[in-house]
Amino acid sequence: MIAVLRSRLPSLRDELDAVRRRAAELQHETAWRARAASDYRSRLDAWRAWADGVAARVDQLDDELRRVQVRLVAGGP
């Protein structure tokens, strides 16, 4: 019985090694994807902050133009 069990161990070890290798590959692949996703999110955050600044400036310009328009309609300088 022990001899039969021992004869199966090399096959089990080979399968286990294959699973361990694949786990290492998955770990490497997901680490790369996680870094890429983190970089993407960081750049997207920066772009959104820039777009927020542009939107704020557009609002300021609209306010300035509205004030000028009101003055011109009222006949002021």
C-alpha positions, 0 to 999 in steps of 0.5 A: 500500500505504501509503495503504491502511494509513493509511486503516485507522489511524483505525478502529484508533485508534477501537477502541483508544480504546474499549478504553482508555476501558473499561480506565479504567472497569474501573480505577475500578470495581475501585478502588472495590470494593477500597476497599469490600472493605478497609473491609468486612474492617476492620469485620469484623476489629473485630467479630470482636475484639469477639466474641472479647472477649465470648466471653472474658467469658462464659468468665470468668463461667462460671468464677466461677459454677462456683466459686460453685456448688462453694462452695455444694455444699460448704456454704461461704459 
